Amino acid sequence: MEPARVNRIVGLALPIIGGMVSQNVLNLVATAMVGSLGNAALAAVGLMARTISCRSRAARTARTGSSS
């Protein structure tokens, strides 16, 4: 591939990768903070993490027409 094309692809991909990584870190921190509160609280954090993930995918699909 041409270097200009690779740079363009990387430039577009890095913010998306950063957003995905930050969401995972947020879920991990939330789980760690709620861990001492018991099973119900951990289940709620897991449920919300999944809900946010699904909503993000739905919004991305609506904007781009592709979920991947």
Sequence and secondary structure as in RCSB ss.txt:
>XXXX:A:sequence
MEPARVNRIVGLALPIIGGMVSQNVLNLVATAMVGSLGNAALAAVGLMARTISCRSRAARTARTGSSS
>XXXX:A:secstr
  HHHHHHHHHHHHHHHHHHHHHHHHHHHHHHHHGGG HHHHHHHHHHHHHHHHHHHHHHHHHHS   
